[in-house]
């Protein structure tokens, strides 16, 4: 009681109103909630798998949650989920072939055996079925049978064929291989037989297509002596197959329906499928070789068109999931709809997981994330598809806002029109970027690799720049834009594709035109171009508008190309004083030629130096203005070996660099194609840290982009598997000590992480003093942040009490400084 009173009294000394923050060195994983992949209703929960993330809704307690890797579940990037109704647990199958069993009572059991198996073949989980204590798992190499009660492997068969789907009869296991000598054969084996060899199976028939799911239509033998199933392929088409073994093994197959977006079985044992906006129920055939009876149940209302559907109680309670979230409805036979639970999405989750790009807001209050549609050199997730639809979010203060396109877009190119006919005109296809209007943050400029530049406000198109309204030229039936930015004066600068040496890849819409004219009335005459010589951009144009010099740098997807540079004289809209230069080959500081397959990214650091990431590491342009010198060289950054040899290695020479970001201490955060994230010293002469799948929550080592928050110590990392946030050891410096605070504060018993002190001036001398004003610890701030491990100078944990933080600027190490904040430590 005395300790509690002591803590309460001392809390009065501490600053109030601090929001929850990540402890330095810790991570946050953002869940994703976008286009749904699978929806399951169980007696207690509704489970939704979307974008590799798992979410649930507890029907009894009216609670929703997102399951985060490391905190709630063991793995990353979920491939599929299956529910065992009898034993009340969800089977979670991950992309790396690990499995979790998540029980209704909250228990979590890990089955890592397939992931950890010493096999040289691919390990992918395709299907799961349950039979009492046994869990049958179909994989890309064969079959694995687990015992649920002991969480171990009972039996396995490495057949070296892809078992795409499995099913169970009362006495037999059925498997359906996609390749090998038995491809498309429906194979059977008695449950009591050895399953270690494919030769132990018998064929009960050949199926005409490559089916990926076998859904039981009858739980046992039907009146005709058969066990009945619905087969689904990827088209998706549905077929029915009946299997029996007495008097001889045989199967009978017939077609059911085509172009069905989804087919599912309710917990009541009813199989439903969707076709042409209607929901149908599938029954058992009356006799062998007769088609299965199909009954229309209800016409699907417009509000749930294209959504996933699940139910355990028929039409009286139907759960639906889509981009608008998860909701619950009652559907009447006459078309009536009753809302039982309004649509909702969990807070703090993104609406997609294949995050390719970051774009800061115009005022630094947050940032945009976006997917990427067309790229020759950057990872974009699902491939180089012209019909990739734009998805974007705006993130600020931990809140995630959907950047939606809801109105009809002007689509003029032929592939875009084809995609719009399929997915709707309320889409932007082949997205390239999203940036914010500097005068009105509700206006977004969204680039397309097919159709130019869209200007969108509140989801509606208010402007469109293509060949009719700008300097775009049709390049292979499309108007391609790749990058864009606003300069400090509000001029819009865009990079476009051109295959003509006489056409510039850089266009400018002057600020006065953008501000004074209706954007729909912008014409080609309102634009101007910037001459960069014969540097012909390919499809990917990256622009860097320098803030420390009057320069624009440009790279493109030229094989073994260099870069172009433009000196705009401080006035982007006045080309009369411009100078440009182009480099097709590069010479480093040692006189050696530097050749790389592709340049990837450009970044300006706090000293105005340019860092360029390539497929062969990083080089630096130390002085941007020196590019016009006849003896211009790049600087290949070197990391000393410190082994007494005076030798050094080129910085990340063997790495394929996707992105580079600069933090408050001018350190560089480098995202790679295959090795995760590197933290590099200011001058590039030291690799401080490497975060990857083995030592961090990152689920992939392919990093697509990095954003350093200018207001905090947060570093945001984009991957095609989702968004991550890391609390680094540096944050922006402040002009004075009026807003210094520490966290966690109080430091509670058992806490052993870093204590972070923020709001300091640049390179502050920081001293931690005890109540008697004796020195306990001393350090220098990184940018505006310092960290303390809670120990004294001799390395021992400090005692409970109030500790005073003194800070002073400059290099006077003898200065006591001013008390800028206090820290309460409770052991």
Buried (B, 14 or more C-beta within 10 A) or exposed (E): EEEEEBBEEBEEEBEEEEEEBBBBBEBBBBBBBBBBBBBBBBEBBBBBBBBBBBBBBEBEEEEBBBBBBEEBBBBBBBBBBBBBEEBBBBBBBBBBBBBBBBEBEEEBEBBBBBBEBEBEBEBBBBBBBBBEEBBBBBBBBBBBBBBBEEBEBBBBBBBEBBBBBBBBBEBBBBBBBBBEEBBBBBBBBBBEEEBBEBEEBBEBBEBEBBBBBBBBBBEEBBEBEBBBBBBBBEEBBBBBBBBBBEEEBBBBBEBBBEEBBBBBBBBEEBBBBBBEEEBBBBEBBEEEEBEBEBEEBBBBBEBBEBBBBBBBEBBEBBBBBBBBBBBBBBBEEEEEBEEEBEBBBBEBBBBBBBBBBBBBBBEEBBBBBBBBBBBEBBBBBEEBBBBBBBBBBBBBEBEBEBBBBEBEBBBBBEBBBBBBEEEEBBBBBBBBBBBBBBEEBEBBBBBBBBBBBBBBBEEEBBBBBBBBBBBBBEBEEBBBBBBBBBBEEBBBBBBBBBEEEEBBBBBBBBBEBBEEBEBEEBEEEBBBBBEBEEBBBBBBBBBBBBEEBBBBBBBBBBEEBBBBBBBBEEBBBEBEEBEBBBBEEBBBBEEEEBEBBBBBBBBBBBEBBBBBBBBBBBBBBEBBBEBEEEEBBBBBBBBEEEEEEEEBBBBBEEBBBBBBBBBBBBBBBBBBBEBBBBBBBBBBEBBEBBBBBEEBBBBBBBBBBBBBBBEBBBBBBBBBBBBBBBBBBBBBBBEEBEBBBBBBBBBEEEBEBBBBBBBBBBBBBBBBBBEEEEEBBBBEBBBBBBBBBBBBEEEEEBEBBBBBBBBBBEEEEEBEBEBBBBBBBBE
